[in-house]
Amino acid sequence: MWLDHPCISDEERTPPDAVIEAANYGIALRRQHKRGGTEVGLERARRLSTGERVSDKDIKTMYAWFARHAIDKRGRFWGHPTRPSAGYIAWHLWGGDAGREWIGQLRMALRASGS
């Protein structure tokens, strides 16, 4: 059985409040606009919004997602108050800017430990 690397504590693996808030915001935007994100992104938001701790695999997956989708911030209607882009909604489902920062720090810790 694969175990998470002990270099990251359970507390560090637990989404910070700002990540939980961003995920909840993403869920609300998706519900309101009936678009944005995939089922995978929606499930990620549900898990983040409940404060579920992330595994090593989650950290790597989320890090890769943010790397691929950072370009979406250049899209039309990013952050528009009444017509936010689908990318903006998806970004929040994954924890928003706070999620990107948090996961980046966790990914650096994993890399430093050789994982």
All heavy atoms as an XYZ file, in Angstrom:
924
protein
N       0.844     -1.185      0.000
C       0.000      0.000      0.000
C       0.883      1.239      0.000
O       1.866      1.320      0.728
C      -0.887     -0.029      1.242
C      -1.805      1.141      1.348
S      -2.869      0.914      2.792
C      -3.169      2.584      3.199
N       0.525      2.226     -0.818
C       1.260      3.475     -0.904
C       0.864      4.372      0.260
O      -0.297      4.608      0.529
C       0.936      4.163     -2.224
C       1.571      5.493     -2.333
C       0.965      6.698     -2.176
C       2.941      5.770     -2.595
N       1.868      7.715     -2.327
C       3.096      7.161     -2.592
C       4.057      4.991     -2.827
C       4.321      7.775     -2.816
C       5.264      5.607     -3.063
C       5.379      6.983     -3.052
N       1.851      4.885      0.965
C       1.587      5.811      2.063
C       2.059      7.205      1.682
O       3.018      7.354      0.932
C       2.311      5.355      3.327
C       1.884      4.002      3.888
C       2.752      3.629      5.071
C       0.431      4.029      4.293
N       1.393      8.201      2.209
C       1.812      9.575      1.968
C       3.146      9.818      2.653
O       3.439      9.262      3.706
C       0.768     10.546      2.503
C      -0.513     10.509      1.689
O      -0.435     10.243      0.485
O      -1.581     10.755      2.267
N       3.937     10.670      2.043
C       5.253     10.969      2.582
C       5.112     11.726      3.901
O       4.344     12.679      3.992
C       6.071     11.784      1.576
C       7.515     11.689      1.841
N       8.112     12.390      2.858
C       8.495     10.964      1.259
C       9.399     12.110      2.884
N       9.655     11.245      1.917
N       5.858     11.311      4.915
C       5.724     11.941      6.231
C       6.315     13.352      6.331
O       6.169     14.004      7.363
C       6.481     10.980      7.155
C       7.462     10.292      6.272
C       6.786     10.186      4.924
N       6.943     13.839      5.272
C       7.522     15.187      5.336
C       6.439     16.266      5.396
O       6.721     17.411      5.728
C       8.452     15.435      4.149
S       7.598     15.605      2.577
N       5.197     15.894      5.107
C       4.077     16.843      5.153
C       3.082     16.343      6.201
O       2.587     15.228      6.111
C       3.392     16.974      3.784
C       4.391     17.407      2.717
C       2.237     17.957      3.868
C       3.832     17.412      1.313
N       2.808     17.179      7.173
C       1.908     16.790      8.262
C       0.449     16.771      7.799
O       0.100     17.371      6.772
C       2.055     17.772      9.431
O       1.502     19.034      9.088
N      -0.384     16.118      8.603
C      -1.824     16.115      8.317
C      -2.378     17.532      8.329
O      -3.238     17.881      7.521
C      -2.579     15.262      9.339
C      -2.436     13.768      9.078
O      -1.942     13.391      7.997
O      -2.822     12.984      9.964
N      -1.883     18.359      9.233
C      -2.346     19.744      9.310
C      -2.020     20.496      8.020
O      -2.863     21.226      7.490
C      -1.707     20.457     10.497
C      -2.195     21.871     10.679
C      -1.593     22.559     11.891
O      -1.025     21.883     12.768
O      -1.702     23.793     11.950
N      -0.809     20.303      7.488
C      -0.421     20.969      6.248
C      -1.241     20.450      5.063
O      -1.458     21.180      4.097
C       1.061     20.747      5.961
C       1.983     21.454      6.932
C       3.417     21.010      6.790
O       3.688     19.786      6.839
O       4.272     21.893      6.622
N      -1.659     19.211      5.122
C      -2.430     18.599      4.039
C      -3.896     19.021      4.054
O      -4.637     18.755      3.113
C      -2.355     17.072      4.134
C      -1.005     16.503      3.802
C      -0.993     14.983      4.023
N       0.313     14.438      3.785
C       0.815     14.139      2.585
N       0.077     14.337      1.512
N       2.024     13.646      2.465
N      -4.331     19.660      5.118
C      -5.713     20.101      5.251
C      -5.873     21.460      4.580
O      -5.101     22.378      4.856
C      -6.092     20.197      6.748
O      -5.893     18.901      7.342
C      -7.536     20.624      6.921
N      -6.848     21.599      3.689
C      -7.016     22.875      2.971
C      -7.193     24.059      3.915
O      -8.006     23.999      4.845
C      -8.284     22.661      2.138
C      -8.448     21.194      2.042
C      -7.862     20.620      3.296
N      -6.444     25.135      3.672
C      -6.644     26.358      4.460
C      -8.025     26.959      4.180
O      -8.657     26.658      3.167
C      -5.550     27.298      3.945
C      -4.581     26.446      3.201
C      -5.351     25.252      2.728
N      -8.457     27.820      5.065
C      -9.788     28.446      4.931
C      -9.982     29.114      3.572
O     -11.056     29.011      2.978
C     -10.019     29.468      6.047
C     -10.207     28.819      7.407
O     -10.452     27.594      7.465
O     -10.110     29.537      8.421
N      -8.954     29.801      3.071
C      -9.092     30.504      1.787
C      -9.330     29.534      0.639
O     -10.043     29.856     -0.322
C      -7.852     31.358      1.515
N      -8.764     28.336      0.732
C      -8.969     27.309     -0.301
C     -10.391     26.770     -0.204
O     -11.074     26.600     -1.229
C      -7.923     26.183     -0.169
C      -8.208     25.052     -1.138
C      -6.513     26.743     -0.361
N     -10.855     26.531      0.997
C     -12.224     26.063      1.218
C     -13.221     27.093      0.685
O     -14.180     26.739     -0.013
C     -12.456     25.770      2.716
C     -11.619     24.564      3.147
C     -13.936     25.558      3.012
C     -11.584     24.330      4.653
N     -12.968     28.363      0.972
C     -13.852     29.438      0.495
C     -13.871     29.512     -1.024
O     -14.935     29.674     -1.637
C     -13.406     30.777      1.082
C     -13.669     30.900      2.567
C     -13.007     32.122      3.195
O     -12.583     33.033      2.455
O     -12.917     32.149      4.433
N     -12.698     29.377     -1.645
C     -12.630     29.425     -3.111
C     -13.390     28.256     -3.725
O     -14.116     28.428     -4.711
C     -11.173     29.419     -3.574
N     -13.246     27.070     -3.154
C     -13.955     25.899     -3.673
C     -15.467     26.088     -3.547
O     -16.221     25.795     -4.483
C     -13.501     24.636     -2.934
N     -15.913     26.594     -2.410
C     -17.344     26.858     -2.224
C     -17.842     27.909     -3.209
O     -18.950     27.790     -3.740
C     -17.630     27.292     -0.787
C     -17.678     26.118      0.164
O     -18.194     25.056     -0.163
N     -17.113     26.296      1.342
N     -17.041     28.923     -3.454
C     -17.383     29.959     -4.433
C     -17.499     29.350     -5.829
O     -18.441     29.642     -6.570
C     -16.338     31.069     -4.388
C     -16.590     32.225     -5.317
C     -17.768     32.969     -5.255
C     -15.636     32.589     -6.254
C     -17.984     34.044     -6.105
C     -15.840     33.665     -7.110
C     -17.011     34.381     -7.025
O     -17.229     35.447     -7.880
N     -16.553     28.488     -6.179
C     -16.594     27.809     -7.469
C     -17.851     26.964     -7.626
O     -18.485     26.968     -8.682
N     -18.219     26.256     -6.571
C     -19.440     25.440     -6.599
C     -20.661     26.338     -6.819
O     -21.539     26.033     -7.631
C     -19.577     24.611     -5.300
C     -18.497     23.524     -5.245
C     -20.977     24.008     -5.186
C     -18.367     22.838     -3.886
N     -20.708     27.470     -6.115
C     -21.839     28.398     -6.252
C     -21.892     28.995     -7.655
O     -22.981     29.092     -8.253
C     -21.733     29.505     -5.200
N     -20.732     29.375     -8.199
C     -20.700     29.918     -9.563
C     -21.158     28.885    -10.580
O     -21.912     29.205    -11.505
C     -19.286     30.392     -9.917
C     -18.804     31.681     -9.285
C     -17.346     31.913     -9.620
C     -19.657     32.860     -9.737
N     -20.699     27.654    -10.418
C     -21.081     26.584    -11.356
C     -22.586     26.342    -11.305
O     -23.236     26.181    -12.331
C     -20.310     25.310    -11.044
C     -20.491     24.235    -12.102
C     -19.529     23.086    -11.800
N     -19.362     22.213    -12.939
C     -20.090     21.121    -13.161
N     -21.054     20.785    -12.324
N     -19.851     20.372    -14.208
N     -23.122     26.344    -10.109
C     -24.565     26.153     -9.942
C     -25.335     27.317    -10.585
O     -26.308     27.107    -11.314
C     -24.902     26.049     -8.455
C     -26.344     25.718     -8.165
C     -26.632     25.530     -6.676
N     -25.818     24.469     -6.102
C     -24.984     24.629     -5.065
N     -24.861     25.808     -4.477
N     -24.293     23.617     -4.605
N     -24.870     28.528    -10.357
C     -25.544     29.714    -10.881
C     -25.479     29.795    -12.404
O     -26.470     30.090    -13.062
C     -24.914     30.972    -10.281
C     -25.514     32.257    -10.798
C     -24.803     33.490    -10.240
O     -23.917     33.392     -9.409
N     -25.210     34.648    -10.715
N     -24.309     29.531    -12.979
C     -24.109     29.721    -14.417
C     -24.259     28.433    -15.232
O     -24.207     28.472    -16.455
C     -22.746     30.364    -14.669
C     -22.649     31.728    -14.067
N     -23.242     32.837    -14.624
C     -22.054     32.154    -12.926
C     -23.001     33.885    -13.864
N     -22.289     33.503    -12.815
N     -24.394     27.301    -14.535
C     -24.607     26.000    -15.182
C     -23.497     25.649    -16.182
O     -23.741     25.094    -17.240
C     -25.979     25.946    -15.837
C     -27.094     26.150    -14.837
C     -28.444     25.975    -15.421
C     -29.587     26.191    -14.482
N     -29.429     26.669    -13.168
N     -22.257     26.006    -15.798
C     -21.092     25.672    -16.617
C     -19.845     25.887    -15.777
O     -19.912     26.373    -14.658
C     -21.033     26.535    -17.873
C     -20.936     28.014    -17.593
C     -21.022     28.831    -18.868
N     -21.214     30.228    -18.571
C     -20.254     31.054    -18.191
N     -19.027     30.647    -18.076
N     -20.523     32.327    -17.931
N     -18.721     25.512    -16.370
C     -17.426     25.706    -15.717
C     -16.981     24.459    -14.987
O     -17.689     23.921    -14.151
N     -15.805     23.995    -15.342
C     -15.260     22.813    -14.687
C     -15.875     21.533    -15.198
O     -16.910     21.532    -15.860
N     -15.218     20.457    -14.874
C     -15.679     19.121    -15.239
C     -16.225     18.435    -13.987
O     -16.167     19.001    -12.886
C     -14.492     18.289    -15.773
O     -13.529     18.151    -14.710
C     -13.844     18.945    -16.983
N     -16.708     17.235    -14.149
C     -17.146     16.461    -12.981
C     -15.970     16.215    -12.036
O     -16.138     16.199    -10.821
C     -17.797     15.145    -13.410
C     -19.164     15.321    -14.045
C     -20.159     16.018    -13.129
O     -20.234     15.680    -11.927
O     -20.864     16.923    -13.617
N     -14.788     16.035    -12.606
C     -13.580     15.848    -11.790
C     -13.320     17.110    -10.969
O     -13.023     17.047     -9.768
C     -12.358     15.483    -12.664
C     -11.075     15.497    -11.859
C     -12.570     14.132    -13.325
N     -13.432     18.273    -11.613
C     -13.243     19.533    -10.909
C     -14.290     19.758     -9.832
O     -13.981     20.251     -8.740
N     -15.517     19.380    -10.123
C     -16.585     19.516     -9.141
C     -16.327     18.608     -7.934
O     -16.506     19.020     -6.789
C     -17.944     19.206     -9.778
C     -19.157     19.414     -8.893
C     -19.231     20.839     -8.350
C     -20.425     19.066     -9.673
N     -15.877     17.399     -8.194
C     -15.545     16.484     -7.094
C     -14.372     17.030     -6.279
O     -14.374     16.942     -5.049
C     -15.226     15.082     -7.619
C     -14.871     14.083     -6.537
C     -15.932     13.893     -5.461
O     -17.132     14.118     -5.722
O     -15.561     13.506     -4.326
N     -13.387     17.593     -6.960
C     -12.255     18.204     -6.242
C     -12.770     19.308     -5.327
O     -12.382     19.408     -4.171
C     -11.243     18.775     -7.244
C     -10.095     19.530     -6.636
C      -9.156     18.686     -5.841
N      -8.616     17.635     -6.686
C      -8.038     16.541     -6.219
N      -7.908     16.363     -4.922
N      -7.585     15.609     -7.038
N     -13.670     20.149     -5.839
C     -14.229     21.235     -5.033
C     -14.989     20.692     -3.829
O     -14.875     21.241     -2.723
C     -15.147     22.102     -5.888
N     -15.749     19.648     -4.037
C     -16.502     19.058     -2.920
C     -15.557     18.585     -1.829
O     -15.798     18.790     -0.641
C     -17.370     17.906     -3.419
C     -18.556     18.363     -4.219
C     -19.406     17.182     -4.672
N     -20.511     17.648     -5.480
C     -20.862     17.125     -6.639
N     -20.205     16.089     -7.137
N     -21.878     17.613     -7.308
N     -14.478     17.939     -2.232
C     -13.507     17.428     -1.259
C     -12.780     18.566     -0.551
O     -12.584     18.519      0.663
C     -12.530     16.483     -1.953
C     -13.229     15.185     -2.394
C     -12.373     14.299     -3.235
N     -11.152     13.934     -2.543
C     -10.070     13.460     -3.156
N     -10.055     13.307     -4.465
N      -9.007     13.142     -2.465
N     -12.390     19.591     -1.300
C     -11.726     20.735     -0.684
C     -12.669     21.465      0.266
O     -12.281     21.871      1.362
C     -11.223     21.705     -1.764
C     -10.062     21.246     -2.625
C      -9.819     22.236     -3.757
C      -8.794     21.041     -1.799
N     -13.925     21.625     -0.151
C     -14.885     22.399      0.641
C     -15.205     21.745      1.978
O     -15.638     22.428      2.906
C     -16.168     22.642     -0.151
O     -16.908     21.452     -0.288
N     -14.988     20.449      2.085
C     -15.226     19.756      3.362
C     -13.967     19.699      4.214
O     -13.995     19.154      5.314
C     -15.744     18.319      3.140
O     -14.735     17.558      2.477
C     -17.042     18.302      2.368
N     -12.859     20.236      3.677
C     -11.614     20.229      4.438
C     -10.884     18.900      4.406
O     -10.019     18.652      5.245
N     -11.231     18.062      3.428
C     -10.563     16.756      3.323
C      -9.082     16.961      3.008
O      -8.723     17.726      2.126
C     -11.221     15.944      2.207
C     -10.653     14.552      2.058
C     -11.354     13.763      0.964
O     -12.603     13.807      0.918
O     -10.646     13.123      0.166
N      -8.239     16.267      3.744
C      -6.802     16.416      3.522
C      -6.404     15.818      2.186
O      -7.081     14.918      1.688
C      -5.999     15.821      4.665
C      -5.965     14.319      4.746
C      -5.093     13.902      5.923
N      -4.505     12.602      5.801
C      -3.547     12.230      4.942
N      -3.073     13.068      4.070
N      -3.058     11.015      4.937
N      -5.329     16.340      1.603
C      -4.879     15.889      0.291
C      -3.749     14.875      0.429
O      -2.914     14.965      1.327
C      -4.422     17.073     -0.601
C      -5.601     17.956     -0.972
C      -3.322     17.891      0.061
N      -3.756     13.912     -0.471
C      -2.710     12.891     -0.517
C      -1.558     13.382     -1.399
O      -1.676     14.412     -2.069
C      -3.281     11.603     -1.118
O      -3.597     11.817     -2.491
N      -0.469     12.632     -1.413
C       0.642     12.954     -2.315
C       0.150     12.989     -3.758
O       0.512     13.879     -4.526
C       1.773     11.921     -2.200
C       2.544     12.025     -0.894
O       2.277     12.928     -0.083
O       3.441     11.174     -0.683
N      -0.679     12.014     -4.119
C      -1.221     11.962     -5.482
C      -2.066     13.201     -5.779
O      -1.965     13.779     -6.864
C      -2.045     10.692     -5.677
C      -2.595     10.552     -7.069
C      -3.390      9.273     -7.226
C      -3.963      9.219     -8.632
N      -4.874      8.111     -8.815
N      -2.903     13.611     -4.816
C      -3.717     14.823     -4.986
C      -2.825     16.041     -5.213
O      -3.119     16.884     -6.063
C      -4.589     15.086     -3.752
C      -5.688     14.074     -3.546
O      -6.161     13.467     -4.529
O      -6.083     13.890     -2.368
N      -1.764     16.146     -4.443
C      -0.847     17.288     -4.561
C      -0.274     17.340     -5.971
O      -0.280     18.391     -6.625
C       0.275     17.206     -3.512
C      -0.297     17.392     -2.102
C       1.373     18.237     -3.802
C       0.648     17.015     -0.975
N       0.192     16.210     -6.456
C       0.780     16.168     -7.803
C      -0.265     16.469     -8.872
O       0.011     17.200     -9.826
C       1.437     14.808     -8.036
C       2.656     14.602     -7.157
C       3.192     13.194     -7.262
C       4.336     12.976     -6.287
N       4.833     11.589     -6.309
N      -1.463     15.932     -8.710
C      -2.540     16.165     -9.673
C      -2.943     17.634     -9.690
O      -3.087     18.238    -10.762
C      -3.763     15.284     -9.334
O      -3.381     13.911     -9.423
C      -4.927     15.560    -10.274
N      -3.109     18.208     -8.522
C      -3.525     19.604     -8.441
C      -2.433     20.536     -8.957
O      -2.722     21.511     -9.652
C      -3.909     19.966     -7.001
C      -5.208     19.314     -6.545
S      -5.656     19.728     -4.846
C      -6.106     21.455     -5.029
N      -1.197     20.231     -8.643
C      -0.084     21.044     -9.126
C      -0.072     21.056    -10.660
O       0.057     22.107    -11.288
C       1.238     20.509     -8.572
C       2.420     21.342     -8.960
C       2.764     22.480     -8.228
C       3.198     21.006    -10.057
C       3.843     23.257     -8.587
C       4.281     21.780    -10.426
C       4.603     22.906     -9.688
O       5.673     23.668    -10.057
N      -0.243     19.888    -11.247
C      -0.260     19.780    -12.712
C      -1.466     20.514    -13.293
O      -1.352     21.184    -14.332
C      -0.272     18.314    -13.139
N      -2.619     20.414    -12.637
C      -3.814     21.099    -13.136
C      -3.586     22.606    -13.163
O      -3.866     23.261    -14.162
C      -5.034     20.752    -12.269
C      -6.301     21.269    -12.882
C      -7.123     20.605    -13.743
C      -6.852     22.590    -12.737
N      -8.158     21.430    -14.126
C      -8.010     22.644    -13.528
C      -6.483     23.710    -12.019
C      -8.810     23.783    -13.611
C      -7.269     24.857    -12.104
C      -8.418     24.876    -12.896
N      -3.079     23.159    -12.059
C      -2.841     24.598    -12.018
C      -1.814     25.024    -13.070
O      -1.969     26.077    -13.700
C      -2.396     25.051    -10.617
C      -3.530     25.198     -9.642
C      -3.607     24.404     -8.512
C      -4.526     26.139     -9.849
C      -4.647     24.546     -7.605
C      -5.579     26.290     -8.943
C      -5.634     25.491     -7.822
N      -0.794     24.221    -13.290
C       0.216     24.546    -14.304
C      -0.412     24.605    -15.701
O      -0.115     25.499    -16.490
C       1.352     23.530    -14.264
N      -1.286     23.647    -15.994
C      -1.938     23.609    -17.308
C      -2.937     24.744    -17.506
O      -3.145     25.211    -18.620
C      -2.696     22.286    -17.495
C      -1.892     21.138    -17.957
C      -2.759     19.960    -18.397
N      -3.897     19.660    -17.556
C      -3.869     18.918    -16.456
N      -2.735     18.403    -16.033
N      -4.957     18.683    -15.775
N      -3.598     25.136    -16.449
C      -4.718     26.066    -16.583
C      -4.403     27.510    -16.192
O      -5.299     28.362    -16.262
C      -5.926     25.546    -15.800
C      -6.507     24.328    -16.417
N      -7.394     24.384    -17.472
C      -6.288     23.012    -16.177
C      -7.705     23.151    -17.832
N      -7.040     22.302    -17.068
N      -3.175     27.807    -15.856
C      -2.811     29.193    -15.533
C      -3.089     30.113    -16.718
O      -3.463     31.279    -16.530
C      -1.350     29.274    -15.108
N      -2.959     29.604    -17.917
C      -3.212     30.374    -19.141
C      -4.662     30.861    -19.211
O      -4.962     31.877    -19.844
C      -2.841     29.546    -20.397
C      -2.869     30.397    -21.657
C      -3.767     28.363    -20.566
C      -1.639     31.189    -21.861
N      -5.559     30.137    -18.563
C      -6.977     30.508    -18.590
C      -7.215     31.912    -18.030
O      -8.195     32.563    -18.384
C      -7.825     29.511    -17.791
C      -7.850     28.130    -18.413
O      -7.347     27.965    -19.537
O      -8.355     27.204    -17.745
N      -6.297     32.378    -17.178
C      -6.457     33.707    -16.581
C      -6.412     34.822    -17.625
O      -6.856     35.922    -17.369
C      -5.377     33.944    -15.523
C      -5.588     33.129    -14.278
C      -4.541     33.463    -13.251
C      -5.187     33.419    -11.889
N      -4.427     34.122    -10.881
N      -5.896     34.517    -18.798
C      -5.841     35.508    -19.874
C      -7.126     35.537    -20.707
O      -7.266     36.353    -21.600
C      -4.671     35.199    -20.808
C      -3.333     35.298    -20.151
C      -2.259     35.108    -21.184
N      -0.985     34.833    -20.558
C       0.049     34.343    -21.182
N      -0.023     34.045    -22.477
N       1.168     34.129    -20.545
N      -8.023     34.624    -20.417
C      -9.234     34.492    -21.223
C     -10.221     35.626    -21.020
O     -10.224     36.319    -19.999
N     -11.070     35.763    -22.021
C     -12.122     36.767    -21.976
C     -13.102     36.447    -20.848
O     -13.430     35.285    -20.611
C     -12.852     36.760    -23.318
C     -13.819     37.874    -23.449
C     -14.325     37.947    -24.855
N     -15.216     39.100    -24.948
C     -16.149     39.218    -25.845
N     -16.313     38.299    -26.754
N     -16.926     40.277    -25.858
N     -13.531     37.444    -20.165
C     -14.501     37.348    -19.071
C     -13.951     36.695    -17.798
O     -14.719     36.299    -16.929
C     -15.802     36.654    -19.512
C     -16.532     37.403    -20.583
C     -16.656     36.866    -21.856
C     -17.068     38.653    -20.333
C     -17.318     37.556    -22.856
C     -17.737     39.359    -21.335
C     -17.856     38.811    -22.593
N     -12.624     36.593    -17.710
C     -12.044     36.091    -16.456
C     -12.464     37.043    -15.330
O     -12.213     38.246    -15.377
C     -10.515     36.032    -16.547
C      -9.907     35.525    -15.274
C      -9.496     36.262    -14.206
C      -9.669     34.163    -14.922
N      -9.022     35.460    -13.219
C      -9.113     34.158    -13.622
C      -9.875     32.952    -15.576
C      -8.751     32.982    -12.965
C      -9.511     31.783    -14.924
C      -8.953     31.798    -13.645
N     -13.160     36.535    -14.350
C     -13.563     37.330    -13.204
C     -14.671     38.332    -13.459
O     -14.973     39.164    -12.600
N     -15.304     38.249    -14.621
C     -16.409     39.168    -14.923
C     -17.498     38.971    -13.865
O     -17.864     37.840    -13.552
C     -16.956     38.883    -16.322
C     -17.892     39.918    -16.825
N     -19.212     39.976    -16.434
C     -17.702     40.955    -17.677
C     -19.801     40.987    -17.024
N     -18.900     41.603    -17.791
N     -18.048     40.059    -13.313
C     -19.007     39.919    -12.211
C     -20.325     39.237    -12.580
O     -20.949     38.628    -11.715
C     -19.242     41.360    -11.748
C     -18.788     42.222    -12.864
C     -17.753     41.446    -13.626
N     -20.754     39.326    -13.841
C     -22.029     38.698    -14.202
C     -21.872     37.574    -15.226
O     -22.792     36.775    -15.393
C     -23.026     39.737    -14.764
O     -22.450     40.363    -15.909
C     -23.372     40.770    -13.706
N     -20.741     37.531    -15.925
C     -20.509     36.477    -16.923
C     -19.097     35.903    -16.792
O     -18.299     35.974    -17.717
C     -20.695     37.018    -18.336
C     -22.098     37.463    -18.636
C     -22.256     37.866    -20.060
N     -21.245     38.863    -20.432
C     -21.172     39.464    -21.601
N     -22.047     39.170    -22.522
N     -20.251     40.350    -21.860
N     -18.772     35.320    -15.647
C     -17.414     34.796    -15.476
C     -17.141     33.661    -16.467
O     -18.035     32.889    -16.801
C     -17.400     34.296    -14.035
C     -18.827     33.976    -13.730
C     -19.629     34.989    -14.505
N     -15.916     33.602    -16.918
C     -15.550     32.547    -17.869
C     -15.623     31.173    -17.205
O     -15.536     31.045    -15.977
C     -14.136     32.784    -18.397
O     -13.186     32.626    -17.354
N     -15.779     30.161    -18.039
C     -15.775     28.782    -17.531
C     -14.453     28.485    -16.837
O     -14.406     27.771    -15.825
C     -16.035     27.808    -18.672
N     -13.356     29.033    -17.374
C     -12.043     28.838    -16.761
C     -11.956     29.441    -15.368
O     -11.345     28.867    -14.464
N     -12.571     30.592    -15.194
C     -12.604     31.254    -13.888
C     -13.350     30.384    -12.875
O     -12.906     30.205    -11.734
C     -13.289     32.611    -14.031
C     -13.386     33.422    -12.758
C     -12.294     34.135    -12.288
C     -14.578     33.498    -12.047
C     -12.385     34.904    -11.132
C     -14.679     34.260    -10.896
C     -13.582     34.965    -10.439
O     -13.673     35.720     -9.301
N     -14.464     29.839    -13.301
C     -15.253     28.969    -12.425
C     -14.440     27.720    -12.071
O     -14.344     27.341    -10.899
C     -16.597     28.609    -13.084
C     -17.452     29.877    -13.257
C     -17.345     27.554    -12.266
C     -18.673     29.710    -14.142
N     -13.837     27.099    -13.073
C     -13.032     25.901    -12.830
C     -11.865     26.197    -11.887
O     -11.558     25.393    -10.997
C     -12.516     25.341    -14.157
N     -11.217     27.335    -12.084
C     -10.082     27.727    -11.235
C     -10.489     27.725     -9.762
O      -9.771     27.236     -8.892
C      -9.592     29.104    -11.665
C      -8.320     29.561    -11.034
C      -8.196     30.382     -9.951
C      -6.989     29.255    -11.452
N      -6.867     30.606     -9.684
C      -6.109     29.925    -10.590
C      -6.460     28.484    -12.486
C      -4.721     29.852    -10.715
C      -5.083     28.409    -12.615
C      -4.233     29.072    -11.740
N     -11.683     28.250     -9.504
C     -12.164     28.285     -8.126
C     -12.550     26.893     -7.618
O     -12.358     26.604     -6.435
C     -13.305     29.292     -7.989
C     -12.791     30.683     -7.959
N     -12.499     31.391     -9.115
C     -12.454     31.488     -6.932
C     -12.008     32.565     -8.779
N     -11.978     32.656     -7.463
N     -13.066     26.066     -8.493
C     -13.380     24.700     -8.065
C     -12.133     23.991     -7.533
O     -12.212     23.171     -6.616
C     -13.967     23.891     -9.229
C     -15.364     24.285     -9.705
C     -15.726     23.513    -10.968
C     -16.404     24.072     -8.616
N     -10.990     24.323     -8.102
C      -9.726     23.695     -7.691
C      -9.050     24.447     -6.543
O      -7.932     24.110     -6.156
C      -8.802     23.567     -8.894
C      -9.226     22.457     -9.808
C     -10.248     22.482    -10.716
C      -8.666     21.156     -9.887
N     -10.345     21.274    -11.358
C      -9.381     20.438    -10.863
C      -7.612     20.514     -9.237
C      -9.093     19.117    -11.202
C      -7.317     19.197     -9.572
C      -8.059     18.515    -10.543
N      -9.703     25.463     -5.989
C      -9.168     26.163     -4.827
C      -8.675     27.566     -5.096
O      -8.172     28.235     -4.191
N      -8.787     28.030     -6.351
C      -8.415     29.400     -6.697
C      -6.945     29.706     -6.484
O      -6.107     28.802     -6.375
N      -6.630     30.982     -6.416
C      -5.235     31.407     -6.234
C      -4.662     30.861     -4.923
O      -3.494     30.468     -4.867
C      -5.129     32.929     -6.244
C      -5.385     33.530     -7.621
O      -5.272     32.804     -8.637
O      -5.697     34.734     -7.684
N      -5.488     30.821     -3.892
C      -5.033     30.279     -2.604
C      -4.675     28.803     -2.745
O      -3.690     28.333     -2.162
C      -6.112     30.471     -1.537
N      -5.456     28.070     -3.534
C      -5.173     26.656     -3.767
C      -3.874     26.459     -4.522
O      -3.082     25.567     -4.201
N      -3.666     27.301     -5.511
C      -2.430     27.197     -6.289
C      -1.209     27.435     -5.402
O      -0.220     26.708     -5.469
C      -2.458     28.189     -7.441
C      -1.235     28.095     -8.323
C      -1.291     29.109     -9.419
N      -0.218     28.883    -10.379
C       0.123     29.729    -11.318
N      -0.544     30.864    -11.461
N       1.107     29.462    -12.128
N      -1.288     28.454     -4.557
C      -0.171     28.762     -3.665
C       0.069     27.633     -2.662
O       1.202     27.191     -2.451
C      -0.440     30.075     -2.930
C       0.701     30.495     -2.038
C       0.443     31.812     -1.335
O      -0.329     32.643     -1.849
O       1.025     31.999     -0.261
N      -0.998     27.152     -2.042
C      -0.917     26.073     -1.052
C      -0.337     24.812     -1.668
O       0.601     24.223     -1.134
C      -2.317     25.845     -0.479
C      -2.502     24.643      0.376
C      -1.851     24.341      1.537
C      -3.430     23.572      0.154
N      -2.320     23.150      2.051
C      -3.287     22.661      1.218
C      -4.369     23.311     -0.845
C      -4.053     21.502      1.308
C      -5.131     22.163     -0.739
C      -4.974     21.274      0.314
N      -0.861     24.410     -2.804
C      -0.390     23.194     -3.463
C       1.050     23.363     -3.937
O       1.845     22.418     -3.870
C      -1.337     22.810     -4.627
C      -2.643     22.248     -4.059
C      -0.685     21.839     -5.596
C      -2.489     20.978     -3.203
N       1.412     24.549     -4.390
C       2.792     24.798     -4.802
C       3.765     24.576     -3.656
O       4.842     23.976     -3.836
N       3.393     25.028     -2.471
C       4.247     24.827     -1.296
C       4.352     23.343     -0.932
O       5.440     22.849     -0.617
C       3.708     25.628     -0.117
C       3.835     27.119     -0.307
C       3.093     27.911      0.750
O       2.430     27.360      1.632
N       3.178     29.229      0.662
N       3.226     22.641     -1.007
C       3.248     21.205     -0.698
C       4.063     20.431     -1.730
O       4.803     19.507     -1.382
C       1.822     20.650     -0.615
C       0.944     21.200      0.514
C      -0.437     20.556      0.472
C       1.586     20.992      1.874
N       3.932     20.816     -2.987
C       4.695     20.145     -4.060
C       6.200     20.356     -3.866
O       6.985     19.437     -4.067
C       4.241     20.646     -5.428
C       4.953     19.973     -6.593
C       4.578     18.509     -6.682
N       5.234     17.899     -7.808
C       6.042     16.852     -7.742
N       6.265     16.251     -6.592
N       6.600     16.371     -8.815
N       6.583     21.570     -3.455
C       8.015     21.823     -3.185
C       8.506     20.928     -2.050
O       9.620     20.389     -2.125
C       8.247     23.296     -2.846
C       8.269     24.190     -4.051
S       8.849     25.886     -3.795
C       8.426     26.262     -2.133
N       7.694     20.742     -1.015
C       8.076     19.880      0.095
C       8.233     18.430     -0.366
O       9.178     17.737      0.023
C       7.052     19.967      1.214
N       7.326     17.977     -1.243
C       7.438     16.613     -1.772
C       8.711     16.448     -2.610
O       9.424     15.458     -2.483
C       6.239     16.263     -2.637
C       4.947     15.880     -1.932
C       3.875     15.554     -2.968
C       5.161     14.712     -0.995
N       8.980     17.422     -3.454
C      10.168     17.364     -4.318
C      11.447     17.365     -3.479
O      12.387     16.660     -3.784
C      10.164     18.497     -5.317
C       9.077     18.328     -6.380
C       9.143     19.442     -7.404
N      10.376     19.379     -8.148
C      10.496     18.920     -9.374
N       9.427     18.496    -10.011
N      11.653     18.911     -9.999
N      11.458     18.163     -2.424
C      12.634     18.246     -1.552
C      12.896     16.913     -0.857
O      14.044     16.580     -0.554
C      12.473     19.357     -0.537
N      11.815     16.158     -0.645
C      11.958     14.862      0.020
C      12.227     13.726     -0.970
O      12.376     12.579     -0.557
C      10.691     14.550      0.836
O       9.617     14.243     -0.039
N      12.228     14.066     -2.241
C      12.496     13.049     -3.257
C      11.271     12.338     -3.778
O      11.370     11.340     -4.472
N      10.085     12.839     -3.458
C       8.839     12.194     -3.937
C       8.330     12.860     -5.186
O       8.497     13.993     -5.435
C       7.763     12.278     -2.876
O       8.139     11.508     -1.759
